[in-house]
C-alpha cells in the first residue's frame, strides 16, 4: 500500500494555502533519506500575497499597546508549552533530532525566550526627555520598522523561528517568515498556534527554496530582512536588500575556538568541549569545533577527548543514549565528509571520520589532530560533528590562532587564572566569550558576531532594538 505523504501549506493572512501555481517540493526524513511530506514551492504570487497581508495588518499591530503585544506573546509561549508533544514530534521527524534530548535542551529556552520578549515589549529605552536647546524640549520615540522578511535555517528550525518572530512581534512589526526548504514542518505547525492568537496577517509563513527567499528580500514591501544562515546566504541577502536600502540583520557562520590553557580543569574542558562540539551533530554556528591547547597538556587532552568522543552515540535516534542525529541532507553529508577526505598528510583522524549506517545521513563523532592554522579544516566552517586540535606555546600565539579566521561569532577560554580569563575576553575578536564553559545562551544577553559572522544581535534588549527605529521629536516650549 502506498501512503500519500503529508501536505504542508503556506500560512497567509490567517489561512493555510497551497502555492498559487501548485508547485511543491519534497520534505525528507534525514534518518532514512526518504520523503515523508510535501511543502509549497512558493513563487512571486505567494510572496506578493504574504507581503500584502503583513502590510495591511501592520498599522493595527503597530498601534497595539505594548501590554497587548506582551499578552499575545505570553499566550504564544503557553500554546507552545501546551502543544509541546506535538510540536516536538514534528520538529524531530523533520530534523532527525533525538526527541527527549530536544525536549530537555531546546524546548525550555524557546519558552523562556518568547516570555522574555513579552516582557521586553514593555521596556523600550531611550534618552530621557529634556531641554537640550533653550526653549525646546526633545524626546525619542522608538518605533517598529514595519514588515519584516525573515529566513530561518535548518539546524534549529523552530528555535530560530522564535528568535526571529518574538522580537519582531514584540516591537510591533509584522512578519513574513520562510523556513528552510528542508525543514519547514515545525514552522508551519507553529503558524497554526500563532494564528489562534494573533490578528490575521501579523504572522505569515511561506515555504520555498533559495529563490523564494530572494523574492522576499528583494520585494518592495519589507523594511527589514533578517536571516540566520551561511555566509554566502548572508552576502546574497545583504546584496539583495541593498537595492532599496532595506535594513539587514545577519546571524551567519562561525568557527569557534576553545582555548585550553595548561592550568585548566582538563576533565571539565574535555566534557564541555565534547558536548558543545557534537551536540546537534555539530550543526551549530557556535559549536566547539576548533580546540587550541597549550603544548604542555596537549597529549593528555587529546587522549581524554578521544575517549570521550568514542563514547558519544549516534545512528539510532530511538536509542535513549543517542546524543545526536543525522546531518540535514545528502549534500551536507558529502560536504562534511569532503573536509576529512581532503585533509593534509600532517593531520590525523584519531577517531571517527566516516559515515554511520547505510540509511540516513549520520556521521561519526570525529577528532582531528596535528592541524595547522592555514589548513582548510581550521579556516572553514565544517558544520558537522568534527573537532580539530592545534597546539599553542603561549597566550600571544593562542590569541593569534583564535582570531586568525574570517568568523567572529563565539569562543571559549578554559583556565583557572582570572586575570588571564579577563585578558582573553578582551583580546578575542568574537561576539561571545565563554569562560570555562561553551554554548549556553540566555534570553537576557545578546547573541551575534563580528566579521563574516554577520551583524545585529539576537536575544536580549539589543535584539529587540534591532527591530525598531529611533525618531527624534522636538517641540517649542
LOKEDO-743100 format. One line per 10 residues: number of its first residue (from 0); for each residue x, y, z of N, C-alpha, C. Coordinates in steps of 0.05 Angstrom, whole numbers. Example, Ala and Ser with C-alpha at 12.3 -4.5 7.8 and 13.67 -1.06 7.14 Angstrom:
0> 264,-114,156,246,-90,156,264,-66,156  257,-45,142,273,-21,143,258,1,157
***
This chain:
0> 17,-24,0,0,0,0,18,25,0  12,44,-17,26,69,-19,12,90,-2  27,102,17,15,123,34,21,150,23  1,167,20,4,194,10,20,210,30  42,223,22,57,239,41,40,262,52  45,271,76,31,293,87,36,318,70  16,336,70,18,360,54,19,385,72  42,399,71,45,424,86,35,447,68  27,469,81,16,491,65,27,517,76  27,538,60,34,565,69,12,575,88
10> 20,595,105,1,607,123,1,637,117  -20,647,104,-21,675,95,-47,688,103  -45,710,116,-69,725,124,-89,709,140  -79,692,157,-96,677,175,-108,651,164  -98,642,140,-108,617,129,-86,602,115  -89,575,114,-70,558,101,-76,556,71  -55,558,55,-59,558,26,-37,542,12  -44,530,-10,-23,519,-28,-10,542,-43  13,536,-56,25,555,-74,6,561,-96  6,586,-105,-13,595,-126,-11,578,-151
20> 14,571,-159,18,555,-183,18,525,-178  13,517,-152,11,489,-146,37,474,-143  60,488,-146,86,474,-144,91,465,-115  104,442,-113,111,431,-87,140,421,-87  150,415,-63,177,403,-60,175,382,-39  191,361,-40,191,340,-21,205,349,5  194,339,27,207,342,53,217,315,62  243,313,68,256,287,71,262,282,101  258,258,110,266,249,136,296,242,135  313,258,148,342,253,146,352,228,159
30> 335,215,176,344,190,188,342,167,168  325,170,147,322,149,127,329,158,99  329,184,94,334,194,67,310,192,49  286,188,60,262,185,43,243,207,49  228,216,28,208,237,32,185,227,49  174,245,66,151,238,82,129,259,81  135,282,67,115,303,64,122,320,40  103,337,33,108,357,12,102,385,24  115,405,12,111,432,21,109,450,-4  96,472,-2,94,490,-26,122,500,-34
40> 125,502,-60,149,516,-71,139,543,-80  140,562,-62,126,587,-67,141,605,-87  125,619,-102,135,637,-122,127,666,-117  130,683,-137,125,712,-134,97,718,-125  77,703,-135,49,709,-127,45,703,-98  57,682,-88,55,676,-59,68,697,-42  92,705,-50,106,726,-35,90,752,-36  79,759,-58,62,783,-60,39,782,-40  26,759,-39,2,755,-22,10,758,8  33,745,15,41,747,43,49,775,51
50> 64,788,33,72,816,39,48,834,41  29,831,23,5,847,24,-10,843,51  -12,819,59,-25,813,85,-11,826,108  16,823,109,32,835,130,30,865,130  30,877,106,29,906,104,1,916,113  -20,902,107,-46,911,115,-50,908,145  -37,888,157,-40,883,186,-23,901,203  -2,914,190,18,928,206,6,952,222  -10,970,210,-19,993,226,-32,986,252  -50,967,252,-64,960,277,-45,947,297
60> -26,929,287,-8,916,306,13,936,316  21,955,299,40,976,308,27,992,330  1,998,328,-13,1015,347,-23,1000,371  -21,974,371,-29,959,395,-11,967,418  -21,967,442,-5,975,465,17,954,470  39,962,482,59,942,490,47,920,507  28,927,524,15,907,542,0,887,525  -13,896,504,-28,877,486,-9,859,472  13,869,462,32,852,449,45,833,468  50,842,493,61,824,513,42,801,518
70> 17,807,521,-3,786,527,-4,766,504  -2,775,479,-3,757,456,21,738,457  45,749,463,69,732,464,67,713,487  57,721,510,54,702,532,35,679,525  14,686,510,-5,665,501,9,646,481  27,657,464,42,640,445,59,621,461  74,631,481,90,613,497,73,591,510  50,599,521,33,579,533,23,559,513  17,568,489,8,549,468,31,530,461  55,540,458,78,522,453,81,501,475
80> 78,510,499,80,492,522,58,471,523  33,480,518,10,462,518,13,441,496  23,449,473,25,431,450,53,421,445  69,421,467,97,414,464,101,386,452  85,367,460,89,340,449,86,339,419  65,353,409,61,353,381,82,369,366  89,392,377,109,409,365,136,395,363  144,382,385,170,368,385,170,344,367  147,330,365,145,307,347,149,316,318  137,338,311,140,348,283,169,357,279
90> 180,372,298,208,381,295,227,358,292  224,337,309,243,315,308,240,298,284  216,294,274,212,279,250,225,293,226  223,319,225,234,335,203,265,337,204  276,338,228,305,343,231,321,318,238  307,297,249,321,274,258,333,277,286  326,297,300,337,301,327,326,280,347  342,272,367,331,255,388,309,269,403  287,257,407,263,270,418,267,280,447  276,263,465,278,271,493,300,291,497
100> 322,289,483,343,308,485,333,336,475  318,336,454,307,361,444,287,373,464  271,356,477,253,365,497,268,379,520  290,367,528,305,377,551,321,402,544  333,403,520,353,423,513,342,446,497  321,442,482,311,463,463,285,475,471  267,459,482,240,469,490,242,491,512  255,486,534,256,506,555,267,533,546  289,534,531,299,560,522,279,574,504  265,559,486,246,572,469,224,586,485
110> 213,572,504,192,584,521,202,608,536  226,606,547,238,627,562,243,652,544  252,647,520,258,669,502,232,684,493  211,669,487,186,683,480,176,700,503  178,688,527,169,703,551,187,727,557  212,724,552,230,747,556,221,770,538  217,764,512,209,786,494,181,797,500  164,780,512,138,790,521,142,813,541  161,808,560,166,829,579,181,853,568  200,846,550,216,868,537,199,887,521
120> 176,877,511,159,894,495,150,919,511  151,917,537,141,939,554,164,955,566  189,950,557,212,962,569,231,975,549  220,986,528,237,1000,508,250,1025,521  275,1029,515,290,1051,528,300,1071,508  305,1095,517,316,1117,501,325,1139,519  337,1160,508,345,1183,524,321,1196,537  325,1206,561,303,1220,574,297,1246,560  271,1254,561,263,1279,550,277,1302,565  284,1323,550,298,1345,564,301,1369,545
130> 310,1391,557,314,1415,542,344,1417,534  350,1404,512,378,1404,503,384,1429,487  364,1444,480,367,1471,468,347,1489,482  356,1513,488,340,1532,502,313,1536,488  291,1534,502,265,1538,491,254,1515,476  268,1492,477,259,1468,462,260,1444,480  241,1427,478,241,1401,491,244,1379,470  263,1360,475,267,1338,457,261,1312,471  250,1293,456,248,1265,466,250,1246,443  253,1221,449,258,1200,430,234,1181,429
140> 225,1175,405,206,1153,401,221,1129,389  215,1106,399,226,1082,388,203,1066,375  203,1063,349,181,1053,334,188,1027,319  168,1010,313,173,987,296,181,995,268  197,978,255,206,986,228,185,981,206  167,961,211,147,955,191,145,925,186  142,917,161,141,889,153,170,878,153  174,854,165,200,841,167,200,815,151  218,813,132,222,788,117,243,772,132  237,748,141,255,732,157,259,704,145
150> 284,696,146,292,670,135,307,654,157  298,630,162,310,613,183,324,589,172  343,578,187,359,555,177,348,528,185  362,507,177,352,480,183,364,468,208  383,480,221,395,467,244,377,468,269  364,490,274,345,493,296,320,507,285  304,493,270,282,506,255,263,522,272  252,510,293,232,524,309,245,543,328  268,537,339,281,556,357,289,581,342  300,578,318,308,601,303,284,617,294
160> 261,604,289,237,619,284,229,636,308  232,625,332,226,641,356,245,665,357  271,661,352,290,683,354,283,705,334  269,698,312,262,718,292,235,731,300  214,715,303,188,728,305,183,741,333  195,730,354,189,741,381,197,770,384  222,778,377,229,806,380,214,824,360  210,813,335,197,829,315,168,835,323  154,815,333,126,820,342,125,837,367  144,832,385,144,848,410,147,878,404
170> 163,884,384,168,912,377,146,925,361  126,908,352,104,919,337,105,916,307  124,899,297,126,893,269,108,870,261  103,867,235,90,843,224,111,827,209  105,802,204,126,783,196,117,766,173  135,762,154,133,741,134,159,724,137  155,699,145,178,682,152,179,658,133  203,653,123,208,629,107,226,610,121  217,586,128,235,566,139,252,554,117  273,540,125,290,526,106,273,507,89
180> 281,503,64,266,485,46,267,456,56  288,449,72,289,421,82,275,417,108  269,439,123,257,435,150,233,455,155  213,454,138,191,473,142,169,464,161  169,439,169,145,427,182,138,440,209  158,444,226,151,455,253,142,484,252  153,499,233,145,527,230,116,529,220  109,511,201,81,510,192,63,502,215  71,483,231,55,475,254,52,498,273  74,513,278,73,536,297,54,557,286
190> 53,560,260,35,581,249,6,577,257  -2,551,259,-29,546,267,-34,555,296  -13,552,313,-16,561,341,-17,592,342  2,605,328,2,634,328,-23,646,316  -34,631,296,-58,641,282,-83,642,300  -83,627,321,-106,628,340,-103,651,360  -80,664,359,-75,685,379,-72,713,366  -59,714,343,-52,740,331,-73,747,310  -77,773,305,-95,781,283,-84,771,256  -102,766,238,-94,756,211,-75,775,199
200> -54,764,187,-34,780,172,-10,788,189  -12,786,215,11,795,232,34,775,229  28,749,227,49,729,224,42,711,200  60,710,181,55,694,157,79,676,152  74,652,141,95,633,135,92,624,106  114,627,91,114,616,64,137,597,61  132,574,50,152,554,45,164,558,17  189,549,14,202,552,-12,231,548,-10  245,553,-33,273,549,-35,288,575,-34  313,574,-43,330,598,-44,318,621,-61
210> 305,613,-83,293,634,-100,270,647,-86  255,632,-70,233,644,-54,244,665,-35  266,657,-21,278,676,-2,288,701,-16  299,698,-40,309,721,-55,285,739,-63  263,728,-70,239,744,-77,230,760,-52  231,748,-29,223,761,-5,241,785,1  267,780,0,287,801,7,285,824,-13  281,819,-38,280,840,-58,253,852,-62  233,842,-48,206,853,-51,205,881,-40  190,899,-52,190,927,-43,177,932,-16
220> 161,913,-6,146,918,19,162,917,44  178,897,49,192,895,75,211,919,81  211,927,106,230,948,114,256,935,124  255,909,129,278,896,141,279,867,132  303,858,127,308,829,120,326,817,141  319,794,152,334,781,173,339,752,165  363,743,168,369,715,161,389,703,182  384,678,188,405,662,201,412,640,181  438,640,174,446,621,154,476,622,148  484,614,125,512,613,117,522,641,110
230> 548,644,108,560,669,100,551,676,71  551,656,54,543,660,26,514,671,25  496,658,41,468,667,41,466,696,52  482,702,73,481,728,84,490,749,65  511,743,49,521,762,29,499,767,8  485,746,0,465,749,-20,441,766,-10  434,761,16,413,777,28,421,807,29  446,812,38,455,839,41,455,853,13  464,838,-7,464,850,-34,436,855,-44  418,836,-40,390,840,-49,376,863,-34
240> 381,865,-8,368,886,7,379,913,1  404,914,-9,417,940,-15,403,954,-39  389,939,-55,376,951,-79,357,973,-71  343,970,-48,326,992,-39,331,999,-10  356,994,-1,365,1003,25,349,992,49  341,967,47,328,955,70,348,951,93  338,952,117,354,943,139,360,913,137  384,905,147,391,877,145,401,868,173  393,844,180,401,832,205,412,804,199  438,799,204,451,775,194,464,760,218
250> 456,735,221,470,717,240,480,694,223  506,693,219,517,675,198,535,654,211  556,645,197,571,623,206,590,629,229  603,607,238,622,610,260,644,589,258  665,594,273,688,576,274,700,579,302  684,571,322,690,578,350,716,565,360  735,581,370,758,570,383,753,564,412  764,543,422,763,536,451,792,535,460  801,555,475,829,558,483,833,546,510  848,524,511,852,509,535,881,513,545
260> 883,527,568,909,533,579,919,510,597  945,511,605,957,489,620,945,486,648  933,508,659,922,506,685,892,500,686  881,494,662,852,488,661,845,462,675  820,460,683,809,435,693,804,418,668  823,400,662,822,385,637,797,368,634  789,356,656,765,338,655,740,355,648  738,378,660,715,395,654,717,406,625  741,412,616,744,422,589,737,400,569  746,376,574,740,354,555,710,350,554
270> 697,348,577,668,343,576,653,366,563  660,391,570,646,414,558,650,417,528  675,412,519,681,415,491,668,392,475  669,368,486,656,345,472,627,351,468  613,359,490,584,363,487,578,387,469  593,408,470,588,432,454,598,428,425  615,408,420,624,403,393,606,384,378  594,365,392,579,344,379,548,347,381  539,365,399,510,369,401,498,377,375  475,366,368,461,371,343,479,365,319
280> 496,344,322,514,336,301,533,358,292  540,376,311,558,398,305,546,419,286  520,416,281,506,435,263,497,459,279  516,475,288,511,498,305,533,518,300  526,543,295,546,564,288,565,569,311  556,562,336,573,566,359,587,541,369  584,519,354,596,493,363,625,496,369  634,480,389,662,479,397,678,463,376  685,475,354,697,460,332,727,461,331  739,481,344,767,486,339,781,490,366
290> 795,469,375,807,470,401,837,477,399  845,497,415,873,505,417,883,498,444  903,481,446,912,470,472,941,477,476  947,485,501,975,491,507,992,466,504  1015,469,492,1032,446,485,1038,427,509  1039,438,533,1046,422,556,1025,402,565  1000,407,557,978,389,564,964,378,539  975,383,516,963,375,491,958,345,490  978,329,495,975,300,492,955,288,512  956,298,537,936,288,556,908,296,548
300> 905,320,538,878,329,529,868,313,506  885,308,486,876,292,463,868,264,471  884,252,488,877,225,498,849,224,511  845,244,528,819,245,542,796,251,524  800,270,505,778,278,487,772,255,467  793,240,459,788,217,442,770,197,455  776,191,480,760,172,496,731,182,498  729,208,505,702,220,508,687,219,482  700,225,459,686,225,433,676,197,426  692,177,433,685,150,426,661,140,443
310> 654,154,464,631,147,480,605,160,470  608,178,451,584,192,440,570,173,421  543,172,424,527,153,408,511,168,387  511,158,363,494,168,342,485,144,325  467,148,306,459,127,287,431,116,291  420,119,315,392,109,321,380,129,340  364,147,330,353,168,348,333,157,368  324,132,364,306,120,384,321,109,408  348,106,405,364,97,427,365,119,448  358,112,473,358,133,494,385,145,499
320> 406,131,491,434,141,494,443,158,471  427,160,450,435,175,426,439,204,433  462,215,427,468,243,433,462,262,410  464,252,386,457,269,363,447,252,339  432,264,322,420,251,299,436,255,274  422,254,251,436,256,225,443,285,218  461,287,198,464,313,184,439,318,168  436,342,159,410,351,149,403,339,122  422,335,104,416,327,77,440,314,64  436,301,41,459,287,29,481,305,19
330> 473,329,10,494,348,1,511,356,24  499,361,47,515,369,71,532,346,81  521,322,80,537,299,88,562,297,71  559,301,45,582,300,27,602,322,33  591,346,40,608,368,47,625,362,71  613,352,92,628,345,117,648,324,111  641,303,97,659,281,90,682,292,73  677,312,56,698,323,39,720,336,55  714,349,77,735,361,93,754,339,103  744,317,111,761,295,120,776,282,97
340> 763,279,75,777,267,52,800,284,42  798,310,46,819,328,36,840,336,56  840,323,79,859,330,100,888,327,90  905,346,97,934,344,90,947,321,106  971,313,96,984,290,108,992,294,138  996,319,146,1004,324,173,981,322,193  957,321,184,933,318,201,926,289,205  916,282,228,909,254,235,881,252,246  865,234,234,839,228,245,843,208,267  840,216,292,845,197,314,820,181,322
350> 797,191,314,772,175,317,751,186,298  733,168,289,712,177,271,722,180,243  711,200,229,719,205,201,704,188,181  680,179,188,665,161,169,635,164,174  621,155,154,592,154,156,583,131,174  560,135,186,549,114,204,524,103,192  523,76,187,499,64,177,496,68,147  477,54,136,472,55,107,448,73,100  431,78,120,407,95,116,412,122,129  400,143,118,402,169,130,429,182,126
360> 434,203,141,457,220,137,474,223,162  478,200,175,493,201,201,523,201,196  538,216,213,567,217,211,578,214,239  600,198,241,612,192,267,624,216,280  624,217,307,639,237,321,669,235,315  680,258,306,706,257,293,725,277,307  749,268,312,770,285,324,795,284,306  805,308,299,828,310,281,850,326,295  873,314,296,896,327,309,918,334,289  938,348,298,960,356,280,953,378,261
370> 931,393,267,922,413,248,940,438,250  942,452,228,957,477,226,938,500,219  947,524,225,929,547,224,918,551,196  934,546,175,924,551,148,910,528,135  905,506,150,891,483,139,862,491,133  851,480,112,823,485,104,804,479,128  809,457,141,790,448,162,791,466,186  813,482,189,815,501,211,802,528,202  805,535,177,796,561,168,766,562,160  755,539,151,728,539,141,708,525,159
380> 683,534,159,663,521,176,655,494,165  659,473,181,651,446,174,622,441,178  611,451,201,583,449,208,575,419,211  592,404,223,587,376,228,600,367,253  598,341,260,609,331,285,639,326,283  654,347,278,683,346,274,696,367,291  715,358,308,731,376,325,760,374,317  773,397,313,802,397,307,817,407,331  843,398,333,860,406,355,886,417,344  895,440,355,921,452,350,936,457,376
390> 962,458,374,979,465,397,985,495,396  988,507,420,999,534,421,1020,535,443  1038,555,441,1060,556,461,1056,577,483  1042,599,476,1038,619,497,1012,634,491  1005,653,508,980,667,506,979,684,480  1001,696,473,1002,712,448,995,695,424  1007,672,422,1001,654,399,973,644,400  963,638,424,935,629,427,915,649,416  920,675,422,902,696,412,904,698,382  929,697,372,933,699,343,919,676,328
400> 922,651,338,908,628,326,878,631,328  868,639,351,839,641,356,827,661,337  839,685,335,828,706,318,835,703,288  852,684,281,861,682,254,843,667,235  817,674,236,797,662,218,779,685,209  762,680,189,744,700,179,719,704,197  714,686,215,690,687,231,695,700,258  673,709,271,676,721,297,651,719,314  639,695,315,614,691,329,618,684,359  632,662,365,633,653,392,661,641,398
410> 668,639,423,694,629,432,692,621,461  712,606,470,713,599,499,742,598,508  746,603,534,772,603,547,770,584,571  789,567,574,789,547,596,815,552,612  811,563,636,834,570,653,824,574,682  842,570,701,835,577,729,845,605,736  860,618,718,872,644,723,852,666,715  842,680,735,821,701,730,832,723,712  856,732,718,868,754,703,871,746,674  881,722,670,884,712,642,857,711,628
420> 837,701,642,810,700,630,800,727,622  805,747,638,797,775,632,813,785,608  839,780,607,855,789,584,844,776,558  839,750,559,829,735,536,802,745,527  784,751,546,758,760,539,759,787,524  779,803,530,783,828,515,796,823,488  815,805,487,831,801,463,816,785,441  798,767,449,785,750,429,765,766,413  766,764,387,750,780,369,724,765,361  708,760,381,684,744,378,661,757,394
430> 637,754,384,614,767,397,607,755,423  616,731,429,612,717,455,637,704,463  645,708,488,667,694,500,657,679,525  658,653,525,651,637,549,677,631,564  675,630,590,698,623,607,691,598,623  707,577,617,703,551,630,676,539,625  665,545,602,640,533,592,639,539,562  620,527,548,617,533,520,589,525,511  574,544,500,549,542,485,524,551,500  523,553,527,498,563,538,491,592,531
440> 466,597,526,456,624,520,432,631,538  428,656,544,405,665,559,391,687,545  365,689,549,350,709,535,357,738,541  368,742,565,375,770,572,400,780,560  417,763,549,443,771,538,443,768,507  458,786,493,457,786,464,474,764,452  465,755,428,479,735,413,483,746,384  507,748,375,513,757,348,542,761,345  552,762,320,581,761,315,592,785,302  618,782,297,634,802,282,644,790,256
450> 658,806,241,670,797,215,649,783,198  657,760,187,638,746,168,617,730,183  615,733,209,593,721,224,569,739,224  571,762,212,547,779,209,546,802,228  523,815,229,518,838,247,489,839,255  485,853,277,459,852,290,459,832,312  441,834,331,440,816,354,413,802,356  415,776,363,391,761,371,390,761,401  366,756,412,362,754,441,367,782,453  359,785,478,365,808,495,350,833,485
460> 353,855,501,341,880,493,354,891,468  380,884,463,393,892,438,379,880,414  371,854,417,356,841,395,330,855,389  316,863,410,291,877,407,295,904,393  316,918,401,321,945,390,328,943,360  340,920,351,346,917,323,321,918,306  298,912,317,273,912,303,257,938,307  272,959,315,259,986,319,275,1007,304  262,1030,301,276,1053,290,273,1076,311  291,1095,310,292,1117,330,284,1143,317
470> 265,1156,329,255,1182,319,259,1203,340  271,1226,332,274,1249,350,250,1267,346  237,1275,368,215,1293,367,223,1318,384  221,1342,372,228,1367,385,204,1386,384  198,1398,407,176,1417,408,184,1443,421  174,1465,411,180,1491,423,163,1493,448  175,1505,469,162,1509,494,143,1533,493
***
